[in-house]
Amino acid sequence: MILRRNDVDLRYLRLAVTHNLHSHYSLLLGLAEPWSVTNVDLDLEASQVVISVEHSQKKLCCPECHQQCSVKDHTKHRRWRHLDTMNFETMIEARVPRSDCSKCGVKTLPVPWAGKHSRFTLMFEALAVLVLETARTIESARTLLRLSWKSTQRIMKRAVERGLAQRDLSQVSRVGIDEKSFGRGHDYISVLNDLDEGRVIDVTQERTEAACDRLIQQSLTTDWSRFKIEAVALDMWPAFINSARKNFEEADLVFDRFHVSKHLNEAVDQVRRAEHKSLRAQGDDSLTGSRYSLLRSSQTRT
């Protein structure tokens, strides 16, 4: 077979374009040796782009003990959903190698673009979390991302796990304990907050003293971490007060302004009622209609 010069030039041009395309996607995915993109397939009918990735190394590092070992085999083709390309659903496809470690046995190598047991890339999950934070409801975010409810819940769970793994509580010195109504009826959860950073440390069911003890001890796991707490802000719920005194021996208890004002207002109103009753018995109605005038702040009282 005789190739004309134009045919040879066209073949080399196609090879160059293909190589550049593979390098382009490898760069976008942040891949480095031994991972590389080997093929990019566009399916117009399915509106889908499939990026094939291969691992070329003959020796592996055991993902558990990090000792060098040989390749046992490769898994079946697995797919991970990636960020869309020009409104085309984009999938990464690969056969992941498994290491044959004499100490740990056969282990599947982690992939650099996705977390363990996930069917979505880390980039896609980051976008999904951003959409979930911005959207008014989980349902609207799920619909926009074209995800099932279970997949959305799993993405949220993995995001929380990653955040907890990276969280540093060593500098927490002022915390708040509060209750939130959860579900129907008198169902409550107790919440422990980091007041300086404005973040939730942990939550637990119920608002009993035992629940508060559990909340504190599972969040600040060492005696030293609890000893470093300087102040605890809370309402006047007895269960929270008892638990805070028990677990934060060196901390000041700071009752929130709302509940302090509430108790003061109730005391003032009780005195007004008693005085009003006594005066009315004497025929004096001067305190009639004075309830809100007496409860008003002195700065706003007319």
Secondary structure by P-SEA (a helix, b strand, c coil): ccccaaaaaaaaaaaaaaaaaaaaaaaaaccccccccccccccccccbbbbbbbbccccccccccccbbbbcccccbbbbbcccccccbbbbbbbbbbbbcccccbbbbbbccccccccccaaaaaaaaaaaaccccaaaaaaaacccaaaaaaaaaaaaaaaaaacccccccbbbbbccccccccbbbbbbbcccccccccccccccaaaaaaaaaaacccaaaaaaccbbbbcccaaaaaaaaaccccbbbbccaaaaaaaaaaaaaaaaaaaaaaaaaacccccccccccccccccccc
